[in-house]
Amino acid sequence: MRVVFAGSGAFAIPALETLAGSSSRHPLALVVSRPDRPQGRGRRVEPTPVRRRALELGLPVEAPESANDPGYLDRLDALEADLCIVADYGEILGKRFRSLWKIGAFNLHGSLLPAYRGAAPVAHAILRGETEAGVTLFRIVKELDSGPIVDVERTAIDRLESAGELEERLASLSGTLLARNLEAFASGGFRETPQDPARATYAPKLEKSAGLIDWTLDAATISNLSRAMNPWPGAHSHLRASGRAPERTVFPRLSPAPGAGTEGLEPGAVAEVRKDGFRIACGGGAVEVLEVQREGKAALKAAEYLRGRPLRRGDLFSSALEGTP
């Protein structure tokens, strides 16, 4: 069975490594990734994580402007591959692409489909307080993430696990899931189960504004937001302490704090300051600040933050956007 792999982001690397490790039995004919793009603050042109890893492994890798380009589709057709595996590729793949492969084109998606179809399934699952996540292997069809399911791998979500941490675990599980199904693909013994569209939920791409904390919400919801927006765009607010200019502050990790004294405080106000940390009042209860990050600085434990930015009860973290009173 000859295989083509299409992937770009770090989530796809374990699947790539699985295919590379199986290439003596199922040759990996080609790795397809997105073109090199400017990355980071310096805007240096860098290869995608998948292209970089493929080069390290000595695998053939190409980065077309579009995998749907007719000329490039001719190139793929000439490979006469049986199976295409896709993970975190970054382009919607058209009808002709999907029809090139004798067995088909199948995607690894970081959710338990049909829940959380779309670009940001991990963040949205945490945001909604889910306690279980997983990876789904399914056939790619025209409708977004709606093709029949071949197999799933499930895992519990840890209580304080961030989106970045969970996505890393799911990436590893995707390699396990793919390895478990390669022989079934080769023999034709795999089964496909249609998704139930009535159970579908959606997880659109995150916008930077999604990280702005609304302190009038309850503590559990705000804690979930901090985890869901970590590492990007970061759950953030604006410190408006007496005598200081407003300072954008990111909260990578917050935890509900039962029993915190919030009487007489508005949501967003510092409710308690201790040597080892602090709490912030919410619309319902309070949150314990576990990690905090000042603008342009590294994330710190709450106690370390307080040594450089002392707070007192009543200091306010505001939901107002930058530049607003």
Order of alpha helices (4+ residues) and beta strands (2+ residues): beta-alpha-beta-beta-beta-alpha-beta-alpha-beta-alpha-beta-alpha-beta-beta-alpha-alpha-beta-beta-beta-beta-beta-beta-alpha-beta
